[in-house]
């Protein structure tokens, strides 16, 4: 900071930017100096534990959270089994430096793997052969190693494509593959109690997959006496032609296993991130996060549950911000401490409340609130976390079909046409049966409300950037029964 005869000049320590207005920069304790907002976004991160701005060179990952070096050294523990650092205040570790997830001491099952288990991925695609009898095309599944699959979709050379076809035949050429994690819990009780280990072994016998070519089981510390059913990824076509192969999953309720009727169980679908261009991924994320009430409804979760495990908002204050608070928030946009937050969040009005949504910029830069968000982006996957667990076959297929149709819809739609009415028309045109059945059961005025909510979000993001208070332009005319009520 320099001083001349007229005013102080605040200088960014990372670039040549300077200003006589202090609020145009942020004082970062890590470097004991001022930093402009561009450099702050480019070179620094906010520690998820202490909320301090820290240089990216001192970034440590603790169970998918961004931590600064002091917090990492003081509050983290390391598990040698899963090669993961955890918060010492939330995860325990034994004398052998093994975390509670990997310890797996409560279950002696030889089929329920530790949480850290990661097998070699096997991709399932549809293979098309002509019947020698009648010449009709016969579809069947073929297993492809992940490396061979990646070479196929990368299309590196004609020779590699020829080698792939000579080995695997005439297969689908698609980058979109989908896998899922289904959380279940053992609800057997009293004289009818069966150990989770025995139930897991019975499931493996029923699905006849001891080599784990299709599914495998993992422990999960968030579950109450349960496990995760995890599948290898398949193309959408492969899923729709092999659903009977997974019937033992849907038979689990007969044996006392539950998913929907629990407090925490979820159903997570993961898409191959390579299947989406950066623009496609932003449109897919925008569709989910700017239609939060629709996503909550189709997920079958409660508001408390979805905001805890798969938040569709950018903060947890989705039912508390009223007119008085929004005026305070708008005023505090000029405050240094809050400036970074509002690069990630804007507010849209719905009824008497203002909902916090991710800005398009934050979705482009993947600035989201930790792992428990609706669409998580771990490495090479796009994980849709918002569905409630289910063991009902029709509901499961609808969820799977929704993820696929959302993928296809956002691939061709513009940002202006990501509303639920646009999605409704797309599904009707493309005959996604189970999603269509769900949408057709919704009252027309409810679909109109979803549509108007998206239009308000588009308008309010632009207004919020210009320091205009959010307003209800379209949803103002809709039935109040569809709007979130304040907890006040």
N, C-alpha and C positions, 0 to 999 in steps of 0.2 A: 504494500500500500504506500503510495507516494503522496506528498502534500505539496501543493503550489499555493499561490496567493489567493486563489478563489475557492478551490474545493479539493477534497480528497479524491484520489483516483484509485479505484480498486482494480487490481490486476489478477488475471488468472495465472496460477503458477505453472500450468501445463501448456498454455498457448499464449498468443499475443493479445488476446482480448482484454479490454479494460473498460471501465465505466465509472462515472461519478455517482451512480446509483447503487448503493450496497445490495439492494434486493435483486439485482441482476446477476449476482454471483452467490455462491454458497460457501460458508466457512467450514472447511473439513478439518476436524481435529487430528485425523491421521497424518496429515502433512503440515498441520498448523499454519494453514494458509487458505486463500480464497481460490475457488475453482468455478469456472463458468458452467452453465447447465449442459452445454454440448459435451464438454470434457467429462463432466460428472457422469453423464449417461454412457460415454464411450469407455472411460478408464476406471470407473469406480462401481461398487455395488453396495447395497445396504445389507448389513449383517442381520440375518433373521432372528438372531438371539438378543443382541443389544441395540439393534436399530441404528447403529452408527455407520456413516459412510466410510468405506475402506477401499484402498486401491486393489484392483483386480489381481495384482501380483501376490496378494496375501489372502486369496480366496481358498477356503477349504470346504469340502462337501461333507456334511454330517447327516447321514440318512436322508439324502436328497435335498437338504437345506443348505443355503449359502451362509457360511460362518466366517468371521474374521479370525485372524491368527490368535489374538489373546483369548477369545472365547474357546477356540479349538484346543489350545493348550491347557486351559483351566477346567473345562466342563465336558470334554468328549472322552469316550472310551473306544477301544478298537477291538473288533472281533477278528481273530486270525482265520476263523473258519469261512466266513462269508466275505472277508476282506472289506468290511464296512465300518465306518465310524458312526457312533451313536451318541445321543445326549445322555450323559451319565445320570441325569435326574429322571429319565423316563424309561431307560432300558438297563437291565442288570447284566452283569457279566460274571462268569464263575472263575474259579482259581486257575483254570486252564486257558483263560482269555477267550472263552466261547460265550457268545451272547445267548440270551434266553430263547431267541428264535431258532438258533442252530442247535442248542443243547438238546431240545426235543426229549427231555427226560420224562415227560408225562405220558408218552406214547411209545410203546415198544413195537409198533407196526413196522414191518420191513417194506411196506409199499408207500407209506407217507414220508416223503422226503423232507429235509429241512427247508426252511423258507428260502435259503440261498441257492437251492438246487437249480441248475441251468443246463439241461441236456442239449445235445446237438439238435438243431432245428431240422424237422422233416416237413417239407412242403407237399401238400396234396393238391393235385391238379386233375382236371378231367382229360381223359385220353379218348380220342375218337377212332374207332375201328369199324370197318365195314364187315357185316356178317357174310360169311361165305355161302350161307344158305339162301338168303333173300336180298342181299345187297344193301340192307338198311344199316344206318349208322348206329353203332352200339357205343354207349358211354360207360366208362369205368374209371375208377380212381387209379392214379399212379403216384408213387412216392418219389420225390425229387430232393436231393440234398441241397442245403441252403446255398452252398457255393456254386453248384451247377445252376440253380435257379437264378441267382444274382447275375451270373454270366449271360443267361438267357435274356433277362429283362434289360440288361445293359446293352445288349446287341453290339458287342465289341467288333466281331468280325463275322463274315459269312461262313468261314470255316468252323468257328465255334458253334454257330447256329446249326450247321450241318451235323456236327458231332453230337449236339444235344438231341436232335431229332433221330439220329441213328441209335441213340441209347434209350431214349424215352418214348419215341414214336410221335404221333401227331397230337400234341398236347395244346391246351389253351396257351395263348400268348398274352398273359395279363400280369400287370404289376400289382394289382389289388388282391391281397390275400388277407384273411381275417382269422384271428385266433381269439379265444376267450378264456377268462378266469371266472369260475362260478364258486362262490363261497357258500358252504353248507355247514349245518350244525347237527349234532346228534341229540335228538330230543326224546330218546327212549328213557323210561323211568321205572322205578320200582322193580316188581317181579319180571317186567318185560325188558329190563335194561340189557343192552348189548354194547359191549365196549366199542369205542370208535375204531380201534384197531381191527376188530373182527368185521365191522361194517365195511371198512375200507378193503379188506381182503375179499369179502363177499362181492363187492362192487367190481373188483378186478376180475374175479372169476366170471361174473355175469357179462362183462363187456369183452372178455376174451382178448385181452391186450397186455399180456405179461411183459412183452418186449417194449411196451410204451411207444408204439408206432403212431397211436392216435391221441392218447391222453396220459397224464401222470398226475399224481397227487402231491400236494405240498402242505406243510403246516403253516399256520398264520396266527401270530400272537394276538390279533384283534378279535379272533373268534372265540366263542365259549364252547369248548369241547367239539371242535369241528376241523375241517380241512378245506383246501382249495382244489377244485377240479380244473386242471389246465390242459388245453388242447394245443397241438401243433397247428400252425396256420394252414388254411385251405382257401382256395378261390371261392367266390360266392356260388359259382356253378357247382363246384364240388360239394359244398355244404348242402345245397338244395337237392342234390342227387344221392346224398349219403346219410340223411337224417335218421333213418331207421337204424343205422350202425350205432347211434348214440342213445337208443331207447333205454338202456339200463340207467342212464342219468335220470330220465323222467319217471322211472319206476322206483326211485329212492324213497319217496314218501311212504310207500308200502312197508318200508323197513324202519320207519321212525326218523328219517332224515328230513330236515326242513331247510328252506332258504328264504322264502317270502315272509314266513311267520317268525321272524327273528328281529332283533334290534339293529344288527349291524351288517348282515350279509348283503353283498352286492354282486352284480354281474358286469364284468368289464370286458369290452371288446377292443382288440388292438388291430389296427390296420398298418400295413407296410408304409412307412413314411416315404419310401422311394416312389410310391404310387402317386404322390402329390407334388406338384410344382409349388414353389413358395407362394405364389398367388392363390393357387387352389387351397392350400392349407389355411391361409388367412380367411378366405371366404367360408371354408368349412367351420373354422373357429367362430367367425362372426355370426354365422347361422345359429350356432349353439348358444353363444353368450348374449346375443341381442334378441333372442326369443326365450328368455329364461322361464317364463311362466308356462309356456307350452312344453319345454323340456322337463320341467318339474312334473307336469301332469302326465306326460307319456312315460316318465320314469317310474311312476307309482310310488314315489317316496314322499314323505312329509317334508315340510319346509325345514324343520330342525335337522332332519336326517340328511337331506341333500346338501344343505349349507355346511354341514360338518364333514361329510365324506366326499362330496363332489360338487363344490360350490359353483353355482351358475352366475354368481355376482362377483365383483372385484373385491368386496369387503363383506363382512358379516352383518353390516348394518342395513339390512334390506327392508326392515319394517319399523324403523325408528326415526328416520330423517323426515321432518315435517317442514312447514314453511319457515318457521323461526330458525331452524338449524340450517336450512339451505342458504338463507341470507348470511348466516355466520360463515358458512363454508365458502360462499362466493367472495366474501370480504377477505377471508384468510388465504385466498389464492395469491395474494400479494405477499404473504408471509414466507420467509425463506424456508422454514422448517417443513412447510406443507407443499412447497412447489413441486418436489419430485413426485409426491403422491398424485398430484393432479395431472402429471404427464401420463399416468396409467389409468386414471379413473375419470369418467364424466357421469353426470346424473341425468336421468330421464324421469319425468313426472308421470305418475299413474294414480289417479284418484287424489287422495290427500297426502300421498307419500312420494318420496324421491328415491329411485333405485340406483345403486352404484353399478355401473357397467364398465367393462374394459374399453379403453379407447382403441381405435384401429391401430394406432401406432404401437401400443403395448402388445397387441396380438401379433403384429409384424415382428417385433423384437422378442417375443416370447417372455414378456415381463408379467408373469402370473403369480398368484399367491400359492407358492409351494406345491406339494404333490397332491393335496386333497382338493383339486379343482376339477371341473367337469371334463375338460379335455387336457390330459397330461401328455407331455412330449418327452418321454425318456429315450434318448439316443435315436434308435432307428424305428421307433414306433409312434403311432398316434393312438393314445389310449382313451377311449370313451368310458368314463367311470360312473356315469350318472344313473344307470338302471338299478332298480331294486332286484335282489336275487329272485329267481323263479325256478320251479321244477315242473311247471306246466308247459307242455310242449308247444302249444299254439302261441302262448305269450313269448316264449323263447324265440320262436321263429319270427314273430313280429319284431322283436327287438333287433335280431340279426338283420332282418330285411330293412328296418329303419336305418341302421348304420350304413348298409350298402346303398340305399336310395339317397341318403343324405350325401354320401360320397359322390354319386353320379349327378345329383341335383346341383351341388355346389361347383362341380367341375365345369358345367356349362352356363350357370346363372351369372348375372352381373351383381354387383353389390346392391344396386337399387332394387333387385328382384329376389331378395332372400327372405321374403315374408312367408308366413304359413299358407296363405292363399296361393302363392306361386308354387310352393311345395305341394299343396293339395292337387293343383292342376298337373304338375309333373308326374306325381304318382298315379293319377287317374289315366294319364296318357300312356304310361309305361307298365300299367297293370301289375303293380306290386300288391298282391292280393291282401296280405295280412295288414299292411300299413293302410291300405284303402279301407278295409273293414273298420279299423280303429277310427280313421278320420271321418268316415261316413256316419259313425255313431255320435259324433260331436254336434251339438246344436249349431245352426248357422251363425247365430249371433256370437257364439263363443269363438268360432273361427274368425269372424270379423274382428273381435277384440284382439286376438293374437296378431292379426294382420296390422291393425292400427297401432299396436304396441311397437312393432318393428318400425313403422313409419315415424312414430314419435322419437324412437331411438336415433334414427338417421338424422332427423332435424336437430335434436337436442345436442348431439355431439358437436355439430357445427356451431350451434349457438354457444355452447359451453366454452369452446375455444375463444370465442369473441366476448367472453365474460357476460353473456346474457343468461339470465336466470331461466332454468328449464321450465317448460310449460307443457300442458297436456293439450296438444292440438287435435288429435284424432280420438284417443281413448276417452277423452272428456265426454263423448256422446254415448259410450258403451255402458252396458249393465254393470253396476257396482259389485254385483255378486262375483264377478270374475277377477276382481282386483284384490291385492293383498291388503289385509287390514292391519292397522297399527297395533302394536302391543301395548300402547299407552292406555 
